[in-house]
Amino acid sequence: MNKIGLLSLALLSNLIVDAQQKPNVIIIMADDLGYGDASCYGATKISTPNIDKLASRGIRFTNAHSTSGTCTPSRYALMTGQYPWRKKGTGILPGDAALIIPTDKTTLPSLFQKGGYQTAIVGKWHLGLGNSLAKDWNGEVKPGPNEVGFDYSFIFPATADRVPTVFVENHRVIGLDAGDLIQVDYEKMVGNEPTGIANPELLKMKSSPNHGHNNTIVNGIGRIGYMSGGKKARWTDEEMPLTFLAKAKEFIEQKRKQPFFLYYALTEPHVPRMPSTMFKGKSNLGYRGDAILQLDWAVGEILKELEYLGIANNTLIVFSSDNGPVLDDGYMDEAVTMQNGHTPAGLLRGGKYSIFEAGTRVPYIVSWPAKIKPGISDAMICQMDLLSSFSSMLQIKLPAGEAMDSEDVLSALLGKSHNARKVLVEQGLQSIAIVQDNWKYIEPNNEQAMNVLTNTALGNSQQAQLYDLKNDIGEKNNLAEKYPQKLSELVKLLQNIKQGNTRK
């Protein structure tokens, strides 16, 4: 063989070795799972053996956060590396919203594309589709996940309690009948299908008053928004998560011989909680507990798939939740009446929607058997930091001005250091807080202190609030008057960050 041939062979060999050394990366994102909902985080009324197994193989973080106490903004931050409050329109989106992720900036999936990975999202999206509210659900629905960095996408558009209740695979609704076209509207009724408010006798799960789950009935459950058509394309709640699991495993198997990035966005335990038959009644905590058992089982199935294919050792898994927990979020599913002593938020105060810690402090586990030694870390990290951290791991420099709030915490993620973020801005439904050195300042506002619909302490107050999280993780003692200098420091720091100083 001549020198050119030998050189080509050597280059090819290096590429193969490089591909084998790159870890596969899977992000498993639960929906509304609380800090105290897994047994490895202290739950005693429910057992999550597969999540616990993942934790035993990696780093379990005790001070990890989403940016926000609700799903759309926290998922926006995960994808973009930017605080969502910096961009208008990143609140909880309706099911027909336009895409809010930029198509011309580096995102988490496009970063992996640049690194030579095959990328996919399977599960919940809720970041908008198309360029406007008006869209043709019967044709190509884009831009969407494929335009922001996913080679393959299999999603439902928003949340399980919002229409349209269909799967969308790479721009198109699956199973659509050309003779039964889909219409969706969030302002006025379309078609003549029964609604929860007009036909409550048709509901197999009753809706709580004033939550808005009383529009078009699908699978015996009232939804937010109106939908007609697409009857053959509609999923049923009991089988929908199983379909997502099957698609996730299918992608892993297809791409096992090359590095892949999978964002597996689970739907549990978000409402409506209608678990598969094999999990109903198994938790003794109502359908919410059953949904958590289903979630844990799905995690176990992913672990089994990786082990079966022989790629578990070199697969980096991040498991987390998009925000804190909520019990009554619009359906009478016994989550409250069958709580039975379970504390979804653990020792934390608040929950989903809240600026208190239970809104954003979430379960967070990082496992990579080939590289990470098991342990527990109190390093402060945020899901938003994955973009900069994986940029560091892949040695791909982010363009100036992009992912401006994401920090490189790779050493903490790999268990090599307990030093990570020094400062984090947290976002509730209507409020902002900042944390530095375990001191937390919550900006005063005039919003309601309690979400009466969900019975959640939101953390809103007309008075400034200052908490010492090291000694008061439950945020019971407001120290604003006792430590005015510390309060003043955090007020100034928050204003500085709001004005564009990213603290990097």
C-alpha positions in Angstrom: 0.0 0.0 0.0 1.4 3.5 -0.9 1.9 6.3 1.6 -1.4 8.0 0.6 -3.3 4.8 1.3 -1.6 4.3 4.6 -2.4 7.9 5.6 -6.0 7.5 4.6 -6.3 4.3 6.6 -4.8 6.0 9.6 -7.2 8.9 9.4 -10.1 6.6 9.1 -8.9 4.6 12.1 -8.6 7.8 14.1 -12.1 8.8 13.2 -13.5 5.4 14.3 -11.7 5.6 17.6 -12.9 9.2 18.1 -16.5 8.1 17.4 -16.2 5.3 19.9 -14.7 7.5 22.6 -17.5 10.1 22.3 -20.2 9.2 24.8 -23.8 8.8 23.8 -25.9 11.3 25.7 -29.4 10.9 26.9 -31.4 13.5 28.7 -34.4 12.0 30.5 -36.7 14.9 31.5 -39.7 14.1 33.8 -42.7 16.5 33.9 -43.7 18.0 37.2 -41.6 15.5 39.3 -40.8 16.9 42.7 -37.6 17.0 44.7 -39.1 14.5 47.1 -40.9 12.2 44.6 -38.0 9.7 44.2 -36.9 7.3 46.9 -33.3 8.2 46.4 -34.3 11.8 47.4 -36.0 10.6 50.6 -39.4 9.5 49.5 -40.7 6.7 51.8 -44.3 6.2 50.6 -43.3 5.3 47.0 -40.3 3.3 45.6 -38.5 4.3 42.5 -35.9 1.5 42.1 -34.8 2.4 38.6 -34.2 6.0 39.3 -32.4 4.9 42.4 -30.3 2.5 40.3 -29.3 5.4 38.1 -28.3 7.5 41.1 -26.3 4.6 42.5 -24.2 4.6 39.3 -23.6 8.4 39.1 -23.8 11.7 40.9 -27.0 12.7 42.7 -27.2 16.5 43.0 -29.0 18.1 45.9 -28.8 21.7 44.7 -29.7 21.4 41.0 -32.3 23.6 39.4 -34.5 24.3 36.4 -34.5 28.0 35.7 -38.3 28.3 36.2 -41.2 26.9 38.2 -43.1 26.1 35.0 -42.4 23.9 31.9 -42.2 26.1 28.8 -39.6 28.6 30.2 -37.5 25.9 31.8 -37.4 23.9 28.5 -36.6 27.1 26.6 -33.6 27.7 28.9 -32.5 24.0 28.5 -32.5 24.4 24.7 -31.0 27.9 24.4 -28.7 28.5 27.5 -30.6 31.7 28.2 -32.8 32.8 31.1 -36.3 32.8 29.6 -37.3 36.0 31.3 -34.9 37.8 28.9 -37.3 37.0 26.0 -40.9 38.0 25.8 -43.3 35.1 25.0 -41.6 32.3 26.9 -44.4 31.8 29.4 -46.6 28.7 29.4 -47.7 28.2 25.8 -51.0 27.2 24.3 -51.1 24.1 22.1 -51.2 26.1 18.9 -48.3 28.5 19.7 -45.6 29.4 17.2 -42.0 28.2 17.7 -40.1 30.2 20.3 -36.7 28.6 19.9 -34.5 30.5 17.5 -33.5 28.6 14.3 -30.4 30.7 13.7 -28.6 30.2 17.0 -26.8 27.3 18.7 -29.1 25.1 20.6 -28.4 22.0 22.7 -29.3 19.6 19.9 -27.5 21.6 17.2 -24.4 21.6 19.3 -24.4 17.8 19.2 -25.0 17.9 15.5 -21.9 20.0 15.1 -20.1 17.4 17.2 -21.0 14.6 14.8 -23.9 13.2 16.7 -27.2 11.9 15.5 -29.9 13.8 17.4 -33.5 13.0 18.4 -36.3 14.2 20.6 -39.0 11.8 21.7 -41.9 13.0 23.9 -43.2 16.4 25.1 -42.1 19.5 23.2 -44.3 22.5 24.3 -42.0 25.1 22.7 -44.3 25.9 19.8 -44.5 24.9 16.2 -44.8 26.8 13.0 -44.4 30.6 12.5 -47.8 31.6 13.8 -50.9 30.5 15.7 -52.6 29.6 12.4 -51.1 26.4 11.1 -52.2 23.5 8.9 -52.2 20.4 11.1 -53.0 18.3 8.0 -49.9 19.2 6.1 -46.3 20.0 7.1 -46.1 21.6 10.6 -42.9 23.5 10.7 -40.6 25.0 11.8 -40.2 22.8 14.9 -37.7 20.5 16.6 -36.1 19.5 13.3 -35.2 23.1 12.5 -33.5 23.7 15.8 -31.1 20.7 15.7 -33.0 17.5 16.0 -32.4 15.0 13.1 -35.5 13.1 14.2 -38.5 14.2 16.2 -41.5 12.2 17.5 -43.5 14.5 19.8 -46.8 15.8 20.9 -47.1 19.5 20.4 -47.7 20.9 23.9 -48.9 19.0 27.0 -51.2 16.1 27.5 -54.0 18.3 28.7 -54.0 20.5 25.6 -55.2 19.8 22.1 -54.3 18.6 19.6 -53.8 15.2 21.2 -51.8 13.7 18.3 -48.3 12.5 17.6 -46.2 14.6 15.2 -43.3 12.9 13.5 -40.8 15.0 11.5 -43.4 17.7 10.7 -46.4 15.5 10.1 -49.3 14.2 12.2 -49.2 10.4 12.4 -52.2 8.4 11.3 -54.1 11.3 9.8 -57.2 10.4 7.7 -57.4 12.8 4.7 -61.2 12.6 5.1 -61.2 13.8 8.7 -59.1 16.9 8.8 -57.9 18.4 12.1 -59.0 21.8 13.3 -57.7 23.5 16.5 -58.7 26.7 18.1 -58.0 28.1 21.6 -60.4 31.0 21.4 -63.6 29.5 20.0 -65.2 26.1 19.6 -64.6 24.2 16.3 -66.8 21.4 15.1 -69.5 19.9 17.3 -67.7 17.5 19.6 -68.7 17.2 23.2 -67.0 19.5 25.8 -66.3 19.0 29.4 -68.4 22.0 30.4 -71.4 20.9 28.4 -71.2 17.2 28.7 -69.7 16.3 32.1 -71.5 12.9 32.0 -69.1 11.8 29.3 -66.0 12.3 31.4 -64.2 9.3 32.9 -62.0 11.8 34.9 -63.7 14.8 36.3 -62.1 18.3 36.0 -61.5 20.6 39.0 -63.4 23.9 38.8 -61.7 26.9 37.1 -58.6 25.1 35.7 -59.8 25.3 32.1 -59.9 21.5 31.5 -63.4 21.7 30.2 -63.1 22.1 26.5 -63.0 19.3 23.9 -63.3 15.8 25.4 -60.7 13.3 24.2 -60.5 9.8 25.6 -63.1 10.7 28.2 -61.0 13.6 29.5 -61.7 17.3 29.1 -58.8 19.3 27.6 -57.7 22.9 27.2 -58.6 24.2 23.8 -61.0 23.0 21.1 -60.3 20.3 18.5 -62.3 18.6 15.8 -61.3 15.9 13.3 -58.3 13.6 13.3 -60.1 10.9 15.3 -57.9 8.1 13.9 -54.8 10.1 14.7 -55.6 10.8 18.4 -53.6 8.9 21.0 -55.1 7.5 24.1 -53.6 8.5 27.4 -52.9 5.0 28.6 -50.8 4.1 25.5 -49.2 7.4 24.7 -46.2 7.1 27.1 -45.6 3.5 25.9 -45.4 4.8 22.3 -42.8 7.4 23.3 -40.8 4.7 25.1 -40.9 2.4 22.0 -39.7 5.3 19.8 -36.9 6.2 22.2 -35.7 2.5 22.3 -36.0 2.3 18.5 -33.8 5.4 18.0 -31.2 4.0 20.5 -31.0 0.7 18.6 -30.8 2.3 15.2 -28.0 4.6 16.2 -26.1 2.4 18.6 -23.0 2.2 16.4 -22.5 5.9 16.2 -22.6 8.7 18.9 -26.2 9.9 19.5 -28.0 12.5 21.5 -31.5 11.7 22.7 -33.8 14.1 24.5 -36.4 11.8 26.0 -39.1 14.1 27.4 -41.5 12.0 29.6 -45.0 13.1 30.2 -45.3 11.8 33.8 -46.5 12.8 36.3 -48.1 15.8 34.5 -51.9 15.9 34.3 -54.1 14.3 33.1 -52.7 11.3 35.0 -54.1 8.3 33.2 -51.4 5.6 33.6 -51.3 2.4 31.7 -53.5 -0.4 33.1 -50.5 -2.3 34.5 -49.7 0.6 36.9 -53.2 1.7 37.9 -53.7 1.3 41.7 -50.1 0.1 42.3 -48.8 3.0 44.3 -51.5 3.6 46.9 -51.1 7.3 46.1 -53.7 7.6 43.4 -53.0 8.1 39.7 -50.2 10.6 40.4 -48.3 7.9 42.3 -49.1 5.3 39.6 -47.7 7.7 37.0 -44.5 8.0 38.9 -44.2 4.2 39.0 -44.7 4.2 35.2 -42.0 6.9 34.8 -39.6 4.9 36.9 -40.3 1.8 34.9 -39.6 3.7 31.7 -36.2 4.7 33.1 -35.5 1.1 33.8 -36.5 0.1 30.3 -34.0 2.6 28.8 -31.2 1.2 31.1 -32.0 -2.3 30.1 -31.9 -1.3 26.4 -28.5 0.2 26.8 -27.2 -2.8 28.6 -28.6 -5.2 26.1 -26.9 -3.3 23.2 -23.6 -3.2 25.1 -23.4 0.6 25.2 -24.4 1.4 28.8 -20.8 2.0 29.9 -20.2 4.8 27.4 -23.6 6.5 27.7 -24.0 9.6 29.7 -27.5 10.0 31.2 -28.9 13.1 32.7 -32.2 12.6 34.6 -34.1 15.6 35.9 -37.5 17.3 36.0 -38.7 20.5 34.2 -40.0 22.0 37.5 -41.4 21.2 40.9 -44.4 19.1 41.8 -48.2 19.9 41.9 -51.0 17.7 43.2 -54.3 19.2 42.1 -53.6 20.7 38.7 -57.0 20.5 37.2 -58.3 17.0 37.5 -59.9 15.0 40.3 -57.5 12.1 40.2 -57.1 11.4 44.0 -53.6 13.0 44.1 -54.7 15.0 47.1 -57.1 12.6 48.8 -54.6 9.7 48.5 -51.5 11.6 49.4 -51.1 9.3 52.4 -48.2 11.1 53.9 -46.1 11.4 50.7 -44.4 14.8 50.4 -43.6 15.5 46.7 -41.4 18.5 47.5 -39.6 16.9 50.4 -38.5 19.6 53.0 -38.9 22.4 50.4 -41.6 25.0 50.4 -43.9 25.7 47.4 -44.1 23.7 44.3 -44.8 24.1 40.6 -45.5 27.8 39.8 -43.6 28.9 42.9 -40.6 31.1 43.4 -39.8 29.1 46.6 -37.2 26.4 46.2 -39.8 23.6 45.5 -40.5 25.4 42.2 -37.1 25.0 40.7 -35.0 22.7 42.9 -35.4 19.4 41.2 -34.1 15.8 41.1 -30.9 15.7 39.0 -28.8 12.7 38.4 -25.8 12.3 36.0 -24.5 8.8 35.2 -21.7 7.8 32.9 -20.2 4.5 34.2 -17.0 4.8 32.1 -16.1 8.2 33.6 -18.1 9.1 36.7 -17.6 7.7 40.2 -20.8 7.4 42.2 -21.5 10.1 44.8 -23.6 13.0 46.0 -22.9 16.6 45.2 -24.2 19.8 46.7 -22.8 21.9 43.8 -25.3 24.5 42.5 -26.0 23.7 38.9 -28.8 24.5 36.5 -30.3 22.7 33.5 -29.4 25.8 31.4 -25.7 25.0 32.0 -25.8 21.8 29.9 -25.2 23.8 26.7 -21.9 25.3 27.9 -20.9 22.2 29.7 -21.4 19.9 26.6 -19.7 22.6 24.5 -16.7 22.1 26.7 -16.9 18.4 26.6 -17.1 18.3 22.8 -14.5 21.1 22.5 -16.9 23.2 20.3 -16.7 26.9 21.0 -20.0 28.7 21.2 -20.4 31.9 19.1 -20.1 35.1 21.0 -23.3 36.3 22.5 -25.0 32.9 22.4 -26.1 30.8 25.4 -25.3 33.9 27.4 -26.5 32.6 30.8 -25.2 29.1 30.5 -22.1 28.2 32.6 -19.5 25.5 32.1 -20.0 23.2 35.1 -18.7 20.1 33.4 -16.2 19.3 36.2 -19.1 19.3 38.7 -21.3 17.1 36.4 -18.5 14.6 36.2 -18.0 14.5 39.9 -14.5 16.1 39.7 -15.4 19.2 41.6 -18.1 20.5 44.0 -17.6 24.0 42.7 -20.0 25.2 40.0 -22.4 28.1 39.9 -21.9 31.0 42.3 -25.1 32.8 41.3 -28.5 31.6 40.0 -31.6 33.6 39.1 -34.8 31.7 39.7 -38.2 32.4 38.1 -41.7 31.7 39.5 -44.9 32.2 37.7 -44.8 36.0 38.3 -41.6 36.6 40.3 -37.9 36.5 40.3 -35.3 35.6 42.9 -31.5 35.3 43.1 -29.3 32.9 45.0 -25.7 33.5 46.0 -23.7 31.6 48.6 -26.9 30.0 50.0 -28.5 33.4 50.4 -31.7 33.9 48.5 -33.5 37.2 47.8 -37.0 37.3 46.4 -38.1 40.5 44.7 -41.3 42.1 46.1 -44.4 42.2 44.0 -48.1 42.7 44.3 -49.2 39.2 43.0 -51.2 36.7 45.1 -49.3 34.8 47.7 -51.1 31.5 47.2 -52.3 29.8 44.0 -55.7 28.8 45.4 -56.4 26.5 42.5 -53.4 24.3 43.3 -53.0 25.2 47.0 -49.4 26.2 46.3 -47.4 28.9 48.2 -46.1 31.1 45.3 -43.7 33.1 47.3 -45.1 36.4 46.2 -45.1 39.3 48.8 -45.1 43.1 48.8 -42.1 42.8 51.2 -38.6 41.9 50.2 -37.7 38.4 51.3 -34.2 37.1 52.3 -33.6 33.5 53.3 -30.5 31.6 54.5 -30.9 28.3 52.5 -28.0 26.7 54.3 -29.9 26.8 57.7 -33.4 27.2 56.5 -34.0 25.1 53.3 -37.8 25.4 54.0 -37.7 29.2 53.6 -39.6 29.8 56.9 -37.7 32.8 58.3 -37.5 36.0 56.4 -34.2 37.7 57.4 -34.5 40.8 55.2 -34.8 43.2 58.2 -32.0 41.4 60.1 -29.4 41.5 57.3 -30.0 44.7 55.4 -26.5 44.8 53.9 -26.8 41.3 52.5 -30.2 42.2 51.1 -28.8 45.3 49.4 -26.0 43.3 47.9 -28.4 40.8 46.3 -30.7 43.5 45.1 -27.9 45.2 43.2 -26.5 41.9 41.9 -29.9 40.9 40.5 -30.4 44.3 38.8 -26.9 44.0 37.3 -27.7 40.5 35.8 -31.1 41.8 34.5 -29.2 44.5 32.7 -27.1 42.0 30.8 -24.2 41.0 33.0 -24.2 37.2 32.7 -21.9 36.6 35.7 -19.7 34.3 33.5 
